[in-house]
Amino acid sequence: MRPPGYWADMSSIRQDYDRDGYVVVSGLLTNREVAGLIAETLAISRGERGAIPGSLTAEEVQNNDDGEIFNRFIAIHFPHKISTLVLQALKHPGVVEILTGLLGPNVKAMQSMLFFKQAGKPGQAWHQDEFYIPTRDRSLTGVWIALDDATIENGCLWILPGSHTPGVIYPTRQHDDKRFDRAREAYDFPFGAEDALPVEVKKGDVVFFNGYLLHRSLPNNASSGYRRALVNHYMRAESLLPWNIGKPERGRTDYRDIVMVAGVDPYRYKGIKNCSLPYLRPDI
Ligand SMILES: O=C(O)CCC(=O)C(=O)O
């Protein structure tokens, strides 16, 4: 059910998105949808949707409570490939309506990630998603679905508003900052810490953000609990997707392990290639 009035005014959503590089749409998922995704997270981790790298054996499931299971991992990558429920969330009608308003009629998805972020777990340093997933038309859009209320304390997203505007991918480097996981950090960009904004949201709210937007998250500093989020990535279907770094099997110029969520696929003749497999990312 759509709460009254949200996204009634698509043009103001698009205006905010274009100017700031992100927009929050409140209450896009119902409590029931959120609860379903949380239960699914546990089911995947326990291997109940099929064994994937990192998932627990039957014996490990018996010997570990849910907290201990979640404690082992930071995220599940590509859960939509083994979970019908996550695939449905990837195609969520409310999400897709906003995406087509932002991107145009033809939209494809290429990635999903379920973040657990139990209390005490690290965040991710400043980065731009197009550094990892380079489109040809700068249309990459992250869709960050809050499965818990996300606060400064438990490690919500932080963004640098407008940092997508120059259309520049800033340099990255490895870091040893213990607040963050081991993903590379962007540096040497013309924005300071004073420009950063926390994006505190309620569960069921959705953050749409541009692939060039600098963003990060801080550790979960709450004394207990989680800061879970389902993060999906989309782009215009007209753009090729040369997302093949170190993985030639993905194709040199156009990653084809995609899910069309709206409109038509101009490259349908190429077919779909099953080249990314789901896995659990351990907390190391
Ligand atoms: O949710 C987080 O902690 C980080 C997510 C993020 O930065 C991303 O998906 O690009």
The ligand as an ORCA input file, in Angstrom:
! r2SCAN-3c Opt
* xyz 0 1
  O      25.064      0.160      3.679
  C      26.261      0.392      3.828
  O      26.791      0.321      4.933
  C      27.100      0.751      2.650
  C      26.379      0.568      1.363
  C      27.067      1.227      0.246
  O      27.835      2.125      0.412
  C      26.817      0.793     -1.127
  O      26.060     -0.168     -1.321
  O      27.386      1.381     -2.052
*
